[in-house]
Amino acid sequence: MKKTFLGLVALLLGTVVTDAVAQTVNSSPLKQRYGAAQNTVARNISRKVEHEIAAQMAASRAAGGPERYVGKNYQPTPEQARDVFVRMENLMDKLPQNQREFYRGKLDTVKLDNGLPDVNDVNTMKAYLAGYKLLKYFPNEVPRIRMSSFAENSVVLGAYAADFRELEKKFGGNWAYQWLTKVLYDENRFKMLPLEFRDEIEPLAWEMLYSLGEKELGVSKQWMSFFMTDAIMEDFRSVTYISDLDNPQNDWNAQVILAPIFSEEKGKYFPVALCALHELLHVQNFFPGVLEAEEGKYVLTELPNSIRDIMLADILYKEVMGIDLMTEVEYPNVNSAVDYGKLAVFFHKLTRKYPDTNITALLLKPEVTRYFQELYMPPYK
């Protein structure tokens, strides 16, 4: 292979990248396929996507709802949160030392707004959920949940929630962002990696999972191994379930279930390790206490995940094929209105420019907004 895998991860994390100017493989076919403003395939895909968005908005309006789908909100009012925190405080002397330290730590993270708990703050909501469960189950211990579940004691849950809420607030109604969410969240991501190189790709994908798990999530390889063992279910699909406070256990949590994507007949292959990173990013982006809505949690829920899926698949492909990371590759099995090779390299460069910025926060950068506006193809333009 051209590079060691540690070098590959360093490239992904933006710490070491060559200064080679990006090149284009098969530039003439790429130009023919994506460059023309009247490109029939791209325009047809664009028209279909925008019609789907418009239909969803119309159905929501007809039902008396908002023009876009937003998750059902299970956040308390500031007054309700204050009452829970006061009752938690009153229980402190009755708790064993280890539990007292845990719940005291939660209370110490509560953020105030005009003298009341700020229920729009991630850590405040984590503290509220912890207090809700404590009051529900006291004097018994809150039941332990599965390794593949994430609740208020998880460092993974809501790690990027503030960034995602800002993304939704600024661009949830932006047609270019909505359009890209629809265009990129499809099966084309599963057609980037060649099936015949599955044996070479799989171990690299697992190492990528462990490396990113340690860097982004702050979890060990051992933790990730237990998580994967607990979460994988064959013949299912990769999904993140959200439980609300009205279930029998009154136990809000995000539950991840994973399944490999592999279909020789349909030419689809996406390592389960990448499925795990996709779902874990949902957990990182989730705001605690918000339940997913019928049409997906937020309008832009899948946008950061789909872009990172493409980036990671692009990195694996180039590692196996011995191609420089900054080379734009044409993926012959991808039939999309967006050029995956160009998209991947754009974000690889941006990751180098902002090495300590997560993918969700990256989408708030002004150069990304300009890039999305350039990619956006209104169907009748």
Buried (B, 14 or more C-beta within 10 A) or exposed (E): EEBEBEBBBBBBBBEBBEEEEBEBEBEEEBEEBBEEEEBEEBBEBBBEBBEEBEEBBEEBEEEEBEEBBBBEEBBBEBEBBBBBBEBBEEBEEEBEEEBBEBBEEBBEEBBEEEEEBBBBBBBBBBBBBBBBBBBEBBEEEBEEBEBBBBBBBBEBBBBBBBBBBBBBEBBBEBBBBBBBBBBBBBBBBBBBBBEEBBEBBBEBBBBBBBBBBBEBBEBEBEBBBBBBEBBBEEEEEBBBEBBBBEEEBBBBBBBBBBBBBBEEEEEBBBBBBBBBBBBBBBBBBBBBBBBBBEBBBBBBBBBBBBBBBBBBBBBBBBBBBEBBBBBBBBBEEBBBBBBBBBBBBBBBBBBBEEEEBBBBBBBBBEEBBEBBEEBBBEBEE
